[in-house]
């Protein structure tokens, strides 16, 4: 494995689409939407490639900057969590939106690396906090695959979002339905806390 990270490019779109369809949900993002995500000043879309496989894209991570209200809508959060009540709707936030990694490369710390590396970038660009929704599988397991990563990076769970993707018609590989019944845990990391007392 000879892995390297770089910004996503238009030529990566077929690989991004394949990783999204196979590991998140088929047709969750169209090629056109993925193309829009890799462009623009507010988008941070990175890929990991493996030189041993001819530079093939084997993982990606997508984050973006937005005002709080815009971010909540993009995250399928219909009611603002109580922990965010004090913030104005235009408060600039970073959002960890999508991540997908080929099965053979999972559990190698790729997503952890993205979370760690992008935090200072979002802080430098003015984000007051980072938000993320993490899928939670249906009962009885109620497994949150991203829980440990967010916990290890000092994110706090601030709300449960009940079936945020249920209004989308797509096949979910976790619950096995065409209208996803998975819930989500809403996470937040305040980027201003380190300034307290200075």
C-alpha positions in Angstrom: 0.0 0.0 0.0 1.4 3.3 -1.1 -1.2 5.8 -0.1 -1.3 9.6 -0.8 -3.9 12.3 -0.3 -4.8 15.1 -2.6 -7.8 17.3 -3.6 -10.5 15.6 -5.7 -10.5 16.4 -9.4 -13.2 16.0 -12.1 -11.5 12.8 -13.4 -12.2 11.2 -10.0 -15.9 11.4 -10.4 -16.5 7.8 -11.6 -14.5 6.5 -8.5 -16.4 8.9 -6.2 -19.7 7.7 -7.5 -18.7 4.1 -7.2 -17.5 4.5 -3.6 -20.7 6.4 -2.7 -23.0 3.8 -4.3 -21.2 0.8 -2.8 -20.5 2.0 0.7 -23.1 4.7 1.5 -26.2 4.3 -0.6 -26.9 3.8 -4.3 -27.7 7.1 -6.0 -27.4 9.0 -2.7 -25.3 11.5 -4.7 -25.4 11.9 -8.5 -22.3 12.5 -10.6 -23.6 16.1 -11.1 -23.9 16.6 -7.3 -20.5 15.1 -6.6 -19.1 17.4 -9.3 -20.5 20.4 -7.6 -19.0 19.2 -4.3 -15.5 19.1 -5.6 -15.8 22.7 -6.8 -16.2 26.0 -5.0 -14.2 27.8 -2.3 -16.3 26.5 0.6 -15.9 22.8 -0.3 -13.1 20.6 1.0 -13.1 17.3 -0.9 -10.1 15.1 -0.6 -9.3 11.6 -2.0 -6.8 8.9 -1.0 -5.1 7.1 -3.8 -3.0 3.9 -3.8 0.1 4.0 -6.1 0.2 0.2 -5.9 -3.1 0.2 -7.8 -2.1 2.7 -10.4 -3.2 5.7 -8.4 -6.8 4.4 -8.0 -9.0 6.4 -5.6 -9.8 4.2 -2.6 -11.2 6.7 -0.1 -12.7 10.2 0.1 -13.8 12.7 2.6 -16.0 15.7 2.0 -16.4 18.7 4.3 -17.8 22.2 3.6 -18.3 25.6 5.2 -21.7 27.2 5.5 -24.0 29.3 7.6 -25.6 27.3 10.4 -29.1 27.3 9.0 -27.8 26.2 5.5 -25.7 23.5 7.1 -28.6 22.1 9.1 -30.7 21.8 5.9 -27.9 20.1 4.1 -27.6 17.6 7.0 -31.3 16.8 6.9 -31.8 18.2 10.4 -35.3 19.7 10.5 -35.2 21.1 14.1 -32.2 23.0 15.5 -30.7 21.1 18.5 -31.0 22.9 21.8 -27.2 23.1 22.1 -27.2 25.4 19.0 -30.0 27.7 20.1 -27.7 30.5 21.1 -26.1 30.7 17.6 -27.3 33.0 14.8 -28.4 31.3 11.6 -25.5 32.9 9.7 -22.8 31.6 12.1 -20.1 30.0 10.0 -19.7 26.3 10.6 -17.7 23.5 9.2 -19.6 20.3 8.3 -18.1 16.8 8.0 -20.6 15.6 5.4 -19.5 12.4 3.6 -16.8 9.8 3.8 -16.4 6.5 2.0 -13.5 4.0 2.0 -13.1 0.8 0.1 -13.6 -2.2 2.3 -10.0 -3.5 2.0 -8.7 -0.1 3.3 -11.1 0.3 6.2 -9.8 0.3 9.8 -6.5 1.8 8.7 -7.1 5.3 10.2 -8.0 7.1 6.9 -11.2 8.8 8.2 -9.4 9.6 11.5 -6.6 11.3 9.5 -9.1 13.4 7.6 -11.0 14.5 10.7 -7.7 15.5 12.3 -6.2 17.3 9.3 -9.3 19.3 8.3 -10.0 20.7 11.7 -7.3 23.4 11.6 -8.2 24.2 8.0 -11.8 24.9 9.0 -10.7 26.9 12.1 -8.4 29.1 9.9 -11.2 29.7 7.5 -13.4 31.1 10.3 -15.6 28.2 11.3 -16.9 28.6 14.9 -17.7 24.9 15.2 -17.7 21.6 13.3 -21.0 19.7 12.9 -21.5 16.1 11.8 -24.3 13.6 11.6 -23.3 10.0 12.2 -25.5 7.1 11.0 -26.9 4.9 13.8 -28.1 1.5 12.6 -31.6 0.3 13.6 -32.4 -1.5 16.9 -31.3 -3.7 18.4 -27.7 -3.0 17.4 -27.9 0.8 17.2 -24.3 0.9 16.1 -22.7 4.2 15.3 -19.6 3.4 13.1 -18.2 7.0 13.5 -18.7 7.2 17.3 -15.1 6.3 18.3 -13.6 8.7 15.8 -15.7 11.6 16.9 -15.2 10.8 20.6 -11.5 10.6 20.2 -11.4 14.0 18.6 -13.5 15.7 21.3 -16.8 15.9 19.5 -19.9 15.9 21.7 -23.2 14.2 20.8 -25.8 16.9 21.2 -28.9 15.3 19.7 -30.5 12.3 18.1 -32.0 12.8 14.7 -34.8 10.3 14.0 -34.7 8.9 10.4 -33.2 11.9 8.7 -32.9 10.2 5.4 -36.3 8.6 5.4 -37.7 11.0 2.8 -35.0 10.0 0.3 -35.8 7.1 -2.1 -32.6 5.1 -2.1 -31.4 1.7 -0.9 -29.6 1.8 2.4 -27.0 -1.0 2.9 -27.3 -0.7 6.7 -31.0 -1.2 7.2 -31.7 -2.9 3.9 -34.6 -0.7 2.9 -35.3 1.7 0.0 -36.4 4.3 2.5 -33.8 4.4 5.2 -35.0 3.9 8.8 -31.6 4.5 10.3 -31.3 7.3 12.9 -28.4 9.6 13.3 -26.4 11.0 16.2 -25.7 14.7 15.8 -22.1 15.7 16.8 -20.6 19.1 17.5 -17.1 20.4 18.2 -16.8 24.0 19.3 -13.7 25.6 17.8 -13.8 28.6 20.0 -13.3 26.8 23.3 -9.5 27.0 23.2 -9.7 30.8 23.2 -11.5 30.9 26.6 -9.4 32.6 29.3 -6.7 34.0 26.9 
